[in-house]
Amino acid sequence: MQLAGPLSLKQTKRFLLRSVSIIVLGLFVNQLLQTAGSIVLARVLNDPGKFGEVNLLLQVFGMVTLFLNVGFTSSLVYTFSTNAEEAIRMKFRLALAGSVFFAVVLSLLLAALAPFLSNAYKLPELKGALIISSIMLVFNSIINIGVACFSGNREFRTQAFFMVISTAFSTLGTIVGVMWPLGPRAFLWGVSFWMGIGAVLAALFIGWKVQRVHRPRWFGPFSFDVLWEMMRYGVPLWAGSIAKAFQQPFMVMMIGSSSVIAVGYLANAIRITGFIGIVTWAFMIVTFPFVAESSRDLEESKRRGTLCIRYNNLILYPLTLIICLFPNQINSYLFGDSYTADDSAAYIRLLALGVFFSSVGRLGGNILAGIGRTKANFWVMVVAGIFVVTVVPFIASQNPVLSVWIYTGGWALSAVSMIWFFYLEQFPLDWWKAYGEPLLPTLAMGLLIGIGRYTGPFMACFVIIGIAALLALTVLIEAKPSGIAGLRPSRHKQRDM
């Protein structure tokens, strides 16, 4: 729905926080479903070896899905944010056709590679499971295009609902496949089959919703020039997303070549740290159309970009610290004592830091993409991923923990390079308000909890006091006149939901 007239800083903040809250809730439920599914699998299988095999299948399939859509989703989000009429008239149809075409090519490629992957991991059952999974890629591409329509139109409630529905079907399929396999040793086949059924149902539902709400033109003239224009915008974002998101699955696959048990430990660490990852993910989803809408006013875009990073860090800083302070306790509570080993705490801490450093490049890339500058998104992700690709394969089997160190170090370097890109694009933000000031409440909480570690039975009291100090200082820095209120108000007009 439209809001007429200029928006004040207070209204802009309210829109941003409300939108992010909706997406965070959806992503939290998403992550909760995935974690609950993993907990059920771990306890039903009660075998770290089999648990690792299922996670290996999921990681391989997850890495393949990164190559879907070839940037058409990003281009569609941008078009809906800047020219919704054109998106409905032509670009939705072109994005859907292009995405489905590349999904078919990718599914054939996965089916062809299935025997080689099965032999590499010495898991005969993996071959059939991957062939079954390849069919799912086409329906996943349709789901992504449908979700992009609602993201670009800033219908974040609907987008969050779609994410939850898709994850619920996928997680339920995984559990059903393990509990009722297709054969005596075919539980991997069962996982792929029932996940595929879930993808079909989700695609049908989302397609119906797109038709009911947006009524796009499904048939009409086909323009290769427009298709190429969409790819020119979207491919750098798509390639950057691949360079970012492939790293964890790739690392898991490398470690899995020598130990499926280590895969289970690392997969649990990924799920735990995924809860802090959803914060930045939510801001990324909202930031892209939020900044794109003001792309003709660079000062307003800078203000919005600073707001997005600031509020992301106000949440991300304390969550990262909590996970780094209590990794074993969280792991044991969620997955059981049998999945808590000496290396598991190191995995969790390093991945938590990696998620934090990655937030700089991921969110920064979306801010620059919102003003039409997409190259930073790709090159910053390459900086992060190049070390994982070139170093991890040679050390993963001997030292899995060092592999995760490499992963985290790559993201730290990418964060530095992202800041450099902001200056290269002549679009610097207010760094103190974005990164410096939000750190103060977390430092206070960390100091109090650190003192509490030496107080024995009074530790819980210091944790409570630390959290109270965090909340109080956060309110204080937001309320003081020299805080975010010091950012220049804008007269830019905005759509609201």
PyMOL commands that set and color helices and strands:
alter all, ss='L'
color gray80, all
select helices_A, chain A and resi 9-45+48-65+72-82+84-120+124-152+156-179+187-213+224-245+247-256+260-292+298-325+327-335+337-339+342-370+375-395+400-424+431-436+439-452+456-479+484-486
alter helices_A, ss='H'
color red, helices_A
select strands_A, chain A and resi 2-6+493-495
alter strands_A, ss='S'
color yellow, strands_A
deselect
rebuild
show_as cartoon
